[in-house]
Amino acid sequence: MSVVPLDHPRARHLEDKLVAEMIRRYGGAGPGPVPIEHFALPQGSFVVAVLDSVPVACGGFRFLRPQVAEIKRMYVDPAARGRGLGRRLLGFLEQRAAEAGYTQVWLETGTEQPEAISLYTAAGYRSIEPYGEFKYDARSRCFSRTLGGPVTPTDGPGRRGPGETGSSAPSM
């Protein structure tokens, strides 16, 4: 795993693939752009994983609020899926976020990404209130995890029923 700026060519290549996949899965224009400086050290970081000299996975974290980092742009190329890269990338980002002083990480995914929901719940993430760009999209699922604690897989895929709010923390 290599820490790179979000505007690095390998990062941009993977981010473009992520946006194309989100458009295919959800329709519309896909996720909006994120400012490059949000992923700059010391409050953020962006990472690219390379396999056989080919960039195959990426993700980053950025400041969301005091003590809370937000994981964004997690993506594993379809040709590299099923090898545990997503799990390793998530662990690497959590470790870097903890080293940067964060005590909790939040993230947003959606119902059209069941494999991502499975990854996050297996890693001990808990469902929280929706937040951010897709706060009002019924397909949005938001999660959080306290850093430094044991990983305890959660039961569900982060679904919220009518009137069900999850935790008191906002998410995305």
SULBEL-V496403 format. One record per residue. N is the residue number from 1. RES is the residue in three letters. OMEGA is omega as a letter, one per 30 degrees, with the letter a starting at -180 (NA if undefined). Layout:
n,res,omega
N,RES,OMEGA
N,RES,OMEGA
This chain:
n,res,omega
1,MET,l
2,SER,l
3,VAL,a
4,VAL,l
5,PRO,l
6,LEU,l
7,ASP,l
8,HIS,a
9,PRO,l
10,ARG,l
11,ALA,l
12,ARG,l
13,HIS,a
14,LEU,l
15,GLU,l
16,ASP,l
17,LYS,l
18,LEU,a
19,VAL,l
20,ALA,l
21,GLU,l
22,MET,l
23,ILE,l
24,ARG,a
25,ARG,a
26,TYR,a
27,GLY,l
28,GLY,a
29,ALA,a
30,GLY,a
31,PRO,l
32,GLY,l
33,PRO,l
34,VAL,a
35,PRO,a
36,ILE,a
37,GLU,l
38,HIS,a
39,PHE,l
40,ALA,l
41,LEU,g
42,PRO,a
43,GLN,a
44,GLY,l
45,SER,l
46,PHE,a
47,VAL,l
48,VAL,l
49,ALA,a
50,VAL,l
51,LEU,a
52,ASP,l
53,SER,a
54,VAL,l
55,PRO,a
56,VAL,a
57,ALA,l
58,CYS,l
59,GLY,l
60,GLY,l
61,PHE,l
62,ARG,l
63,PHE,l
64,LEU,l
65,ARG,a
66,PRO,l
67,GLN,a
68,VAL,l
69,ALA,l
70,GLU,l
71,ILE,a
72,LYS,l
73,ARG,l
74,MET,a
75,TYR,l
76,VAL,l
77,ASP,a
78,PRO,a
79,ALA,a
80,ALA,a
81,ARG,l
82,GLY,a
83,ARG,l
84,GLY,a
85,LEU,l
86,GLY,l
87,ARG,a
88,ARG,l
89,LEU,l
90,LEU,l
91,GLY,l
92,PHE,l
93,LEU,l
94,GLU,l
95,GLN,l
96,ARG,l
97,ALA,l
98,ALA,l
99,GLU,l
100,ALA,l
101,GLY,l
102,TYR,l
103,THR,a
104,GLN,l
105,VAL,l
106,TRP,l
107,LEU,l
108,GLU,l
109,THR,a
110,GLY,a
111,THR,a
112,GLU,l
113,GLN,a
114,PRO,l
115,GLU,l
116,ALA,l
117,ILE,l
118,SER,l
119,LEU,a
120,TYR,l
121,THR,l
122,ALA,l
123,ALA,l
124,GLY,l
125,TYR,a
126,ARG,l
127,SER,l
128,ILE,l
129,GLU,l
130,PRO,l
131,TYR,l
132,GLY,a
133,GLU,a
134,PHE,a
135,LYS,a
136,TYR,l
137,ASP,a
138,ALA,l
139,ARG,a
140,SER,l
141,ARG,a
142,CYS,a
143,PHE,l
144,SER,l
145,ARG,l
146,THR,a
147,LEU,l
148,GLY,l
149,GLY,l
150,PRO,l
151,VAL,l
152,THR,a
153,PRO,l
154,THR,a
155,ASP,a
156,GLY,a
157,PRO,l
158,GLY,a
159,ARG,l
160,ARG,l
161,GLY,l
162,PRO,l
163,GLY,a
164,GLU,a
165,THR,a
166,GLY,l
167,SER,a
168,SER,a
169,ALA,l
170,PRO,a
171,SER,l
172,MET,NA
